[in-house]
Structure formats: structure tokens, C-alpha cells
Amino acid sequence: MVLGSLALSPGIGYAVAAAFVWGTYIFALKRYFAGYPGTVLTVVVNAVAVAWYLPLAVPRVRGSTLPTAASLGAWEVGVVVGTVLATAAAFLVFLRALDAGEVSYVTPINKIVPVFVLPIEVLLLHQRLTPLQVVGVVVATLAVYVANYRRGSLLDPLRKAATARPAQLALVSAVCYAVSDVGKRLALQELGIPPELWVPTLLLGVLVVVLPLALREWVSVRSDLPKFAVAGAGVAVGEHVTSLAFQQVPASIASPIINTQAIVAVLLGGILLRERAFATRLVAAALAVCGVGLIAL
């Protein structure tokens, strides 16, 4: 039933593919780029990703019908700029949360993005989901939360969100990511921006916003340029399939599936690096499969 549903919905298939691409990318960042500041890493990887992407995208953009400057009103420009700013803000606030608190309770909170995407899309865009799809969103989100859980009570991170500054920052970051996901859906569906134009716009926009902070803590990346070339290619592919997903299905469906990337990353860590709590990660993976299956029904 799940496989058949996936076959009938290319958007869900793209979301699943994006989860695997981003999960592998996250694992690679932890494994090979741990010594680089997050801002520097983002700027360099985004620049390389654009360099990979543009030669393939420009010919397709030239052959498509693009919105003209005259047709873009304040609303359309606001959606594009707002989405770029929300994406950059989500990342920067998350880095701030990591600096201020422990990963064990900051990361799980940051991954509950779909919980915010769903009400935003339902209330503002009047999106309708079936009861089973809503359950699927909740289950998939729970799976991502469990995958990032480290120690103590399962509810500790949420309890800390009421009083601890780092947890509150992680919550703000999650809300910003939710706004970003809904913005991507608006840009790609309602505004009709082709992915080949949207991907470099988003990557360059985030690069410009993050660059001033990256320059303050800049370190040389010359010794790892081949690694950055591979990482940039991964980001280009990841952003493209992510855009295809948001172009074809609601953000409230694409977001929980794409965010299961965290489960892919921790499973790779458990298998290849023998990281702890692998049994918990397997439970999270099983929940993710159930959640995605319910969403696809």
C-alpha cells in the first residue's frame, strides 16, 4: 500500500529522496567537517553548490516561462525574501542555541519543525489533510524527535523549553524553519518559480545573509577543497529534490518526510561509527516508516 501510494505521488517520492540525500550530508558534516565553524561551512558549501548547479540549471531556466519584474508585486518579493531570511535565521539561531546549551536537548526541539508547519499551512493557506495524514505527520515528527534524543527523560528537552534559554532558542529556530518550509511551498507552487531558479536564489540568499558572520570567524578551507566540492554537489542535489517535493505536495506533507533526514544520519552513525543508543535509533526509524506510510495513504 505504501509503495503504491509513493508511486502515485512523485512529490512524496522526491521528499523521501531528499531525506536520504540530506541525511547522508548531515552524517558527512559530522564525520569530515567537525573542525569548521558552521557559518564558514555554510558559505563555502553554498558557493560550491551554486557553482555545480548553475551550468545545469541555466539552460533549463532560459527555456521556461519566468515571472517578469513587472509581474512581481510586493507580496511575491516578500515571499522570496522572507523565505531566504527565515532559512538563514533558523540556521543562525540554532547555532546560537548550540553555543548556549547541550546538544542533547537543543537538537530534538529543533527537529519538531513539522508541528509548526501543519497549523501555519492549515490556517493561512487552508490546506486540508486527511486524519490519517495528520497522524502520519505527528508520528514522523515523533520519530525525528526520538532519533535526536540522547539521555534523561524523553520529555526533558520540552520541559527545558519553558525555562532554559538554549531550548527556547531551539524552539525559535524550529518555528523559523517551519516558516521557511511554507515559504518554499508558496514560491514553488503559488508563485510558480521553477526549481532551477529557486535553488540558486535560496542558496545565494542564505550565503549573503550568513557571510558577514562567517568573515568574523573565517578559517582556511584550502586543504579540504575536494571534500567541499563533494559536499557542495550533495547540497545542490538535495536542494533540487527538496524543491521538487515542495513544488508538488503541501509543505505539511513534504516537511515531516524531509525532516526524517535526521534518522538517516543517526542510523549511518550507528552502523558506520558504532555510536551509542542504536536501538533507540532503530525505534525512531520504525516510527518514521510508519509515519511516512500514513502520510502517503
N, C-alpha and C positions, 0 to 999 in steps of 0.2 A: 504493500500500500504506500509506504513512504517513498520507495524508489519510483513508483509510478507517478506519484504526485510531483516529485522532483523533475521527472521527465516532462511533465505538463507545464511546469513553471520555470522557465530559464532564469528568471530573476533570483529564485531561491537557489538554483544551481550555481549562479555566479556568487551569491553570498557565501555558500559553502566553500567554493574555491577560494574566495577572499580570506575566509577564516584560516584555511590551511597555509596560504601564502604569508599572511601576517603572523601566524603562529610560528612558522619557521623563521621569519625575520626577527621576531622577538627573541627566540632562542639564540639566534646568531649574534644579536646585540649583546646578550648576557655573556655569551661564550667568547666573543672575539673583540668587543669594543668597550669592555668594562672600564678601561682607563680614561675614556674621553668624557668631558662634560656633555650633558645632554643637549645644551644649546649648540655647541660646536658640532656635535654629531648630526643634529637636525639640519643645520645649514649646509654642511658638506654633502650629506646624503641626498637632500632635496635638490641641490645643484646638479649632482651627478645624475639623479633620476630624470630631471628635465633634459639634460644633455642626451640621455638614452632615448627619451620619449619623443622629443620634437621631430627628429628626422622621420619617424614613422607616422606621426600624427599630422604634420603639416600638409602632406598631400591629400589626406582624407578631409581635413578641415576646408581646404580650398574647394573641394568638390561638393561641399554641403551648404545648405542654406543657413546663414548665420544672422543673428539679430543685428540690426544696424544701430549706430549710435542714436539715431533719431527715434528708434523704436524702444529704446531703453529708458524707462522712466525712473523716478526716484525709488519706487518700490523694487524694481528689478536690480538696480545698482545696490540698494540696501541689502537685498538678499545675498548677493555675491560678496559684498564687503563684510557683512555681518557674519556670514559663514566662515570666511577666512579668519576674521578676528576671533570668533568663538573657538575655532580649531586651535589657533595659536594660544589663546588664553587658557584653554583646557590643559594644554601641554605644560605651559609655564607654571600654572597654579599647582599642577600635580608635582612638578619638580620641587616647588616650594614646600609642598606637603611632605615629600620625601626627606627634604633637608631638615624639617622641623620634627618629624616623628618616625616611628618604626614602620618598616615595610609591612610587617605582619598585620597591622590594622589599617594602614593607609591604602594599600593596593586593593583589598577586597571591596572597600567602599567605592573606590574609583571605577570599579568594573560593573556597577549596577546601573549603567547608562540606560539600558532599555526600559527600566522602571520609569524614567522621566520622559523618554521618547514617546511612550504609549499615550499618556494623558495629553501631552503637547499636541500630538497629531490628531487625537480624537477631538479635543476641544477646539483647536484652531483650524484644522483642515477637514473636520467632520469625517474622519476616516472610520470605517466600520470593520471590525474584526469579529469573527465567529467566537463563541465562548471557548471552543477548543483551541483556537489560535491564541486567545488571551492566556489560557492555561499554559500553552506552549511557551509563550513569552516569559511567563513567571518561572517556569521550570528551567528554561535555558539560562535565565538570569541567575537563578539559584545555583545552577551548575558552575557558572563562571565565578560566583562568589565563593563557593566551596573550593574550587580549584586554587584560588589565591589565599585561602585560609591557612594559617600557619600554626598557631598554638592558642591554648586557653579555650574559653567558651566560644562557641560558634557565633554568639551574639555580641561578643566583646567589642568588635570594631564598630557596630551600630550604637552600642551604649556609649562608646567614647565620642561618637559624633555629636552627642548632646553637650559635651563639656570640653573635649580636647581640641585645641586649635588645629593640629595636623589633620585629624579626622574631618573636621569641618572644612578644611581646605580641599581635602579629597572629595568631599561631597559637592563642593562648588565646582570642582573640576569635572565631576560626572555630569552635572547639570549643563556645563558648557559643551561637553561632548554631545549631549543629547540635542542641544540647540544646533550644533554643527551637523548632526545626522539629519535632522528635519530640514535644515537649510540645504543640504545636498539633494534631498528628495525634491525640494522646491525648484532648485536650479536646474536639475536634470529632467524633471517631469513637467512641472507647470511652465517654467521659462523655456524649456526645450533646448538648453545648451548641450551640444554634443560632448560626449566624454573626452574626445580628442582635444577639445578646447578647455573643458573644465579642469582636467587633471593638471596641466601645466599652470593654469591660473591659480589653483589651490596651492600647489607646491611652491610656486614663486611668491605667492602672497604670504604664506607662513614663513618662508625664508626671510622676506623683507622685515616682517614683524620681529622675528627672533634674532636677526643679525646684530642689532646694537648690543644685545646682552651677550651674544656669542663673542663679540670682539673684546669684551672685558675679560674673558677667561680663555682667550684663544690659545691653542696649543698646536704644534705642527702635526700634520696628518700625512706627511710625505712618505714615511716609512710603511704606511698601511694603505697606500693608494689602490693597490689591486683589490684589497678587501672592500674598500669604499666603492669601487667600481661594481663589484658583485652586489653589495648592499643596495646601491642606487638602482640597479636593474630590478632587484626584488621589489623595491618601493614603487617603481614605475609600473610593474605588472600588478602589484597589489592595489594601487590606486585606480588602475584601469578596470579591473574586475569589480572593485568596490563601486565604482561609478556605474558600471553596467547593472549591478544589483539595485542601486538606488534609483536608477532610471526606469526599472521595470516593476518594482514592488514597493509597497509603502515602507517608510522608514521604520515603523513599529514592527515590521516583519524582518526587514534586512538587518537592522541593528542587533537584535539578540543573536542572530545566526553568526554575523561577522564577529561579534564580541566573544564567541567561543574560541577565537584565536588564542585566548589565554590558556585554554585547556590543551590545545595543540602544543603550545610552548612548554607547559609543565610536564606533559607526557613525554616530550622529547628529552627534557631534562632528567626525568625519572629513568628513561630507557638508556640514554647515552651517557649521562653523568652520574647515574645512581643517586639522584637526590632523594631526600627523605620524604616520608609520608606519601609514598607511591600508591598505596591502597586508597587513600583519600582521593587522589587524582583520578584513579580508575572509577570511583563512585561518581565523581564530577563528570567524567566522560560519558558514563552511562546516562546520567541525568541530561546531559547535553543532547545525546542521541534521541532521547525521549522527547525533549523539548522541541528540537528541530522537526521531529516526526509529527508532532501535534500541530506545529505551525504550517507544515506542508500539506496537512489533510484538507 
